[in-house]
Amino acid sequence: MSNTGRNKKLASFNCDEELWTGFMRRCQEKGTTATATLTRLLSLYLNGELDYLDTFQGKAGGKDEPLEERVKACVREYLDNYLVAYQGKNSELYSTVISLSEKIKSVEERLNTTKRRTNTNTKETNPPQEREYWFIKERAKHLRLTISANQIIHIELFASDAYKQRYGELPKRQLLKNTYAFAIPVADVDILDAAIKKVTKQP
C-alpha cells in the first residue's frame, strides 16, 4: 500500500487471497479503489468510529479467532460484568417485595381485628328493639298455631270490634314488608289473642 497509489510504500499486510479478491471486486462495484477504501477505513478507525473492531479483535480474542468464538467471548464478558450487578438488584427487589407483602398482611390482620371489635361493640350497644305491635300471622305463629287466609279475615274483624269497644276507634295499620297490615299494640295483645282463640276454637 502506498500514499500515492504507486510510489512510496507505507505498509504491507498478509491477507487471504480470496478475501482480497472479494475486496477488490467490491471496490470496483462501488467505483472506488482499494487504496482509497483502506485510507478511508484508517481515517474512520482513528476517529473512533470503528471501536467495535477492538471489541472483537482486542478484548474478545485475536483477529484470526472465528467470529462465533469472538461473539461467545463478548457474551461471557458482558455476563461477567453485568449479571452480578443485575442479580444483586434482583435480590434487593425481591426482598423489598417480600417486606411489603408482610406489611400488607399485617395491616389486613389489624383491619380485620378492628372490624370484628366494631361489630361486637355494635351488637352490644344496639340491642334488638322491643316489639311495639303484633300482626295476626306473627302472633298465631308465636302461639304455635297455623291459620288460613279466611281465618285471618275473621280474626281481624273480631279484634277490630274489641279494640273499638275499648278505645272508640279502630287500630291503625302498621307497615309490614312494604305494605300496611292489621296490627294490635303489644299492650292490647289480649284482644288479638282472644280473637285468634275464638276463630281457631282454642280453649
C-alpha positions as a Markdown table, in Angstrom:
| # | Residue | x | y | z |
|---|---|---|---|---|
| 1 | Met | 0.0 | 0.0 | 0.0 |
| 2 | Ser | 1.3 | 3.5 | -0.8 |
| 3 | Asn | 0.3 | 7.0 | -0.1 |
| 4 | Thr | 0.1 | 7.9 | -3.8 |
| 5 | Gly | -1.2 | 4.6 | -5.1 |
| 6 | Arg | 2.0 | 3.6 | -6.9 |
| 7 | Asn | 5.0 | 5.4 | -5.4 |
| 8 | Lys | 6.2 | 5.3 | -1.7 |
| 9 | Lys | 5.1 | 2.2 | 0.1 |
| 10 | Leu | 4.0 | 2.8 | 3.7 |
| 11 | Ala | 2.6 | -0.6 | 4.9 |
| 12 | Ser | 2.1 | -4.2 | 3.9 |
| 13 | Phe | 0.0 | -6.9 | 5.4 |
| 14 | Asn | -1.0 | -10.5 | 4.9 |
| 15 | Cys | -4.4 | -11.2 | 3.6 |
| 16 | Asp | -6.3 | -14.3 | 2.4 |
| 17 | Glu | -6.3 | -14.3 | -1.4 |
| 18 | Glu | -10.0 | -15.0 | -1.7 |
| 19 | Leu | -10.7 | -12.2 | 0.8 |
| 20 | Trp | -8.5 | -9.8 | -1.1 |
| 21 | Thr | -10.1 | -10.7 | -4.4 |
| 22 | Gly | -13.6 | -10.1 | -3.0 |
| 23 | Phe | -12.4 | -6.8 | -1.6 |
| 24 | Met | -11.1 | -5.6 | -4.9 |
| 25 | Arg | -14.3 | -6.7 | -6.7 |
| 26 | Arg | -16.4 | -4.8 | -4.1 |
| 27 | Cys | -14.3 | -1.7 | -4.6 |
| 28 | Gln | -14.8 | -1.9 | -8.4 |
| 29 | Glu | -18.5 | -2.3 | -7.9 |
| 30 | Lys | -18.6 | 0.8 | -5.7 |
| 31 | Gly | -16.5 | 2.7 | -8.2 |
| 32 | Thr | -13.5 | 3.2 | -5.9 |
| 33 | Thr | -10.0 | 1.8 | -5.4 |
| 34 | Ala | -8.5 | -0.4 | -2.7 |
| 35 | Thr | -6.2 | 2.4 | -1.6 |
| 36 | Ala | -9.0 | 4.9 | -1.2 |
| 37 | Thr | -11.1 | 2.4 | 0.7 |
| 38 | Leu | -8.3 | 1.4 | 3.0 |
| 39 | Thr | -7.4 | 5.0 | 3.6 |
| 40 | Arg | -11.0 | 5.8 | 4.5 |
| 41 | Leu | -11.0 | 2.8 | 6.9 |
| 42 | Leu | -7.9 | 4.1 | 8.6 |
| 43 | Ser | -9.4 | 7.5 | 9.0 |
| 44 | Leu | -12.6 | 6.1 | 10.5 |
| 45 | Tyr | -10.7 | 3.9 | 12.9 |
| 46 | Leu | -8.5 | 6.8 | 14.1 |
| 47 | Asn | -11.7 | 8.9 | 14.7 |
| 48 | Gly | -13.1 | 6.2 | 16.9 |
| 49 | Glu | -15.9 | 5.2 | 14.6 |
| 50 | Leu | -14.7 | 1.6 | 14.3 |
| 51 | Asp | -14.2 | 1.0 | 18.1 |
| 52 | Tyr | -16.4 | -2.1 | 17.8 |
| 53 | Leu | -13.4 | -3.8 | 16.0 |
| 54 | Asp | -11.4 | -3.5 | 19.2 |
| 55 | Thr | -14.2 | -5.4 | 21.0 |
| 56 | Phe | -13.9 | -8.4 | 18.7 |
| 57 | Gln | -10.1 | -8.3 | 18.0 |
| 58 | Gly | -8.8 | -7.0 | 21.3 |
| 59 | Lys | -11.0 | -8.0 | 24.2 |
| 60 | Ala | -12.7 | -11.0 | 22.8 |
| 61 | Gly | -9.8 | -12.7 | 21.0 |
| 62 | Gly | -7.3 | -12.4 | 18.2 |
| 63 | Lys | -8.2 | -11.4 | 14.6 |
| 64 | Asp | -7.8 | -15.0 | 13.5 |
| 65 | Glu | -10.3 | -16.3 | 16.0 |
| 66 | Pro | -13.6 | -17.5 | 14.4 |
| 67 | Leu | -16.5 | -15.0 | 14.6 |
| 68 | Glu | -18.6 | -17.4 | 16.6 |
| 69 | Glu | -15.9 | -17.7 | 19.3 |
| 70 | Arg | -15.5 | -13.9 | 19.4 |
| 71 | Val | -19.2 | -13.4 | 19.9 |
| 72 | Lys | -19.3 | -16.0 | 22.7 |
| 73 | Ala | -16.3 | -14.3 | 24.4 |
| 74 | Cys | -18.1 | -11.0 | 24.2 |
| 75 | Val | -21.3 | -12.5 | 25.7 |
| 76 | Arg | -19.3 | -14.1 | 28.6 |
| 77 | Glu | -17.6 | -10.7 | 29.2 |
| 78 | Tyr | -21.0 | -9.0 | 29.3 |
| 79 | Leu | -22.4 | -11.5 | 31.7 |
| 80 | Asp | -19.3 | -11.3 | 34.0 |
| 81 | Asn | -19.6 | -7.5 | 34.1 |
| 82 | Tyr | -23.3 | -7.0 | 34.4 |
| 83 | Leu | -25.0 | -10.2 | 35.6 |
| 84 | Val | -23.7 | -10.0 | 39.1 |
| 85 | Ala | -24.9 | -6.4 | 39.5 |
| 86 | Tyr | -28.3 | -7.5 | 38.0 |
| 87 | Gln | -28.6 | -10.4 | 40.4 |
| 88 | Gly | -27.9 | -8.1 | 43.3 |
| 89 | Lys | -30.6 | -5.6 | 42.2 |
| 90 | Asn | -33.0 | -8.5 | 41.6 |
| 91 | Ser | -32.3 | -9.9 | 45.1 |
| 92 | Glu | -32.8 | -6.5 | 46.6 |
| 93 | Leu | -36.1 | -6.1 | 44.7 |
| 94 | Tyr | -37.3 | -9.5 | 45.8 |
| 95 | Ser | -36.5 | -8.6 | 49.5 |
| 96 | Thr | -38.4 | -5.3 | 49.1 |
| 97 | Val | -41.5 | -7.2 | 47.6 |
| 98 | Ile | -41.4 | -9.7 | 50.5 |
| 99 | Ser | -41.2 | -6.9 | 53.1 |
| 100 | Leu | -44.1 | -5.0 | 51.5 |
| 101 | Ser | -46.2 | -8.2 | 51.4 |
| 102 | Glu | -45.6 | -8.8 | 55.1 |
| 103 | Lys | -46.6 | -5.3 | 55.9 |
| 104 | Ile | -49.7 | -5.5 | 53.8 |
| 105 | Lys | -50.7 | -8.8 | 55.6 |
| 106 | Ser | -50.1 | -7.2 | 59.0 |
| 107 | Val | -52.3 | -4.2 | 58.1 |
| 108 | Glu | -55.1 | -6.5 | 56.8 |
| 109 | Glu | -54.9 | -8.5 | 60.1 |
| 110 | Arg | -55.2 | -5.3 | 62.1 |
| 111 | Leu | -58.2 | -4.1 | 60.0 |
| 112 | Asn | -60.0 | -7.4 | 60.4 |
| 113 | Thr | -59.4 | -7.4 | 64.1 |
| 114 | Thr | -60.7 | -3.8 | 64.3 |
| 115 | Lys | -63.8 | -4.7 | 62.2 |
| 116 | Arg | -64.6 | -7.7 | 64.5 |
| 117 | Arg | -64.3 | -5.5 | 67.5 |
| 118 | Thr | -66.5 | -2.9 | 65.9 |
| 119 | Asn | -69.2 | -5.4 | 65.0 |
| 120 | Thr | -69.1 | -6.8 | 68.6 |
| 121 | Asn | -69.4 | -3.4 | 70.1 |
| 122 | Thr | -72.3 | -2.6 | 67.8 |
| 123 | Lys | -74.2 | -5.7 | 68.8 |
| 124 | Glu | -73.6 | -4.8 | 72.5 |
| 125 | Thr | -74.6 | -1.2 | 72.2 |
| 126 | Asn | -77.5 | -1.8 | 69.9 |
| 127 | Pro | -79.7 | -4.4 | 71.4 |
| 128 | Pro | -82.8 | -5.6 | 69.5 |
| 129 | Gln | -85.7 | -3.1 | 69.7 |
| 130 | Glu | -88.7 | -4.2 | 71.8 |
| 131 | Arg | -91.8 | -5.1 | 69.8 |
| 132 | Glu | -94.5 | -2.4 | 69.6 |
| 133 | Tyr | -97.1 | -4.3 | 67.6 |
| 134 | Trp | -98.3 | -7.8 | 66.9 |
| 135 | Phe | -99.5 | -8.8 | 63.5 |
| 136 | Ile | -102.1 | -11.6 | 63.2 |
| 137 | Lys | -100.0 | -14.2 | 61.5 |
| 138 | Glu | -96.9 | -13.4 | 63.6 |
| 139 | Arg | -99.0 | -13.8 | 66.8 |
| 140 | Ala | -100.5 | -17.0 | 65.7 |
| 141 | Lys | -97.1 | -18.4 | 64.9 |
| 142 | His | -95.9 | -17.3 | 68.4 |
| 143 | Leu | -98.8 | -19.2 | 69.8 |
| 144 | Arg | -97.8 | -22.2 | 67.7 |
| 145 | Leu | -101.0 | -22.1 | 65.7 |
| 146 | Thr | -101.5 | -22.4 | 61.9 |
| 147 | Ile | -104.2 | -20.2 | 60.4 |
| 148 | Ser | -105.7 | -19.8 | 56.9 |
| 149 | Ala | -106.3 | -16.7 | 55.0 |
| 150 | Asn | -110.0 | -16.9 | 55.7 |
| 151 | Gln | -109.3 | -17.2 | 59.4 |
| 152 | Ile | -107.1 | -14.2 | 59.3 |
| 153 | Ile | -110.0 | -12.1 | 57.9 |
| 154 | His | -112.3 | -13.3 | 60.8 |
| 155 | Ile | -109.6 | -12.7 | 63.4 |
| 156 | Glu | -109.2 | -9.1 | 62.1 |
| 157 | Leu | -113.0 | -8.5 | 62.3 |
| 158 | Phe | -113.3 | -9.7 | 65.9 |
| 159 | Ala | -110.1 | -7.9 | 67.1 |
| 160 | Ser | -111.2 | -4.7 | 65.4 |
| 161 | Asp | -114.6 | -4.7 | 67.1 |
| 162 | Ala | -113.0 | -5.5 | 70.5 |
| 163 | Tyr | -110.4 | -2.7 | 70.1 |
| 164 | Lys | -113.1 | -0.2 | 69.0 |
| 165 | Gln | -115.1 | -1.1 | 72.1 |
| 166 | Arg | -112.1 | -0.4 | 74.3 |
| 167 | Tyr | -110.8 | 2.8 | 72.6 |
| 168 | Gly | -113.7 | 4.0 | 70.5 |
| 169 | Glu | -111.7 | 3.8 | 67.3 |
| 170 | Leu | -110.1 | 1.1 | 65.0 |
| 171 | Pro | -106.4 | 0.2 | 65.4 |
| 172 | Lys | -104.0 | 1.9 | 63.0 |
| 173 | Arg | -102.5 | -0.4 | 60.4 |
| 174 | Gln | -98.7 | -0.8 | 60.5 |
| 175 | Leu | -96.0 | -1.2 | 57.9 |
| 176 | Leu | -95.1 | -4.9 | 57.2 |
| 177 | Lys | -92.9 | -5.9 | 54.3 |
| 178 | Asn | -93.6 | -2.7 | 52.3 |
| 179 | Thr | -97.3 | -2.9 | 52.9 |
| 180 | Tyr | -99.7 | -1.8 | 55.7 |
| 181 | Ala | -101.4 | -4.6 | 57.6 |
| 182 | Phe | -103.7 | -5.0 | 60.6 |
| 183 | Ala | -101.8 | -4.8 | 63.9 |
| 184 | Ile | -102.6 | -4.6 | 67.6 |
| 185 | Pro | -100.3 | -2.8 | 70.1 |
| 186 | Val | -98.4 | -5.0 | 72.4 |
| 187 | Ala | -100.3 | -3.5 | 75.4 |
| 188 | Asp | -103.6 | -4.8 | 73.9 |
| 189 | Val | -102.3 | -8.2 | 72.8 |
| 190 | Asp | -105.1 | -9.8 | 74.9 |
| 191 | Ile | -107.6 | -8.6 | 72.3 |
| 192 | Leu | -105.7 | -10.3 | 69.5 |
| 193 | Asp | -105.2 | -13.5 | 71.5 |
| 194 | Ala | -108.9 | -13.7 | 72.3 |
| 195 | Ala | -109.9 | -13.2 | 68.6 |
| 196 | Ile | -107.4 | -15.9 | 67.5 |
| 197 | Lys | -108.6 | -18.4 | 70.1 |
| 198 | Lys | -112.3 | -17.7 | 69.1 |
| 199 | Val | -111.7 | -18.3 | 65.4 |
| 200 | Thr | -109.4 | -21.3 | 65.8 |
| 201 | Lys | -111.7 | -22.6 | 68.6 |
| 202 | Gln | -108.9 | -22.8 | 71.1 |
| 203 | Pro | -109.9 | -23.2 | 74.8 |
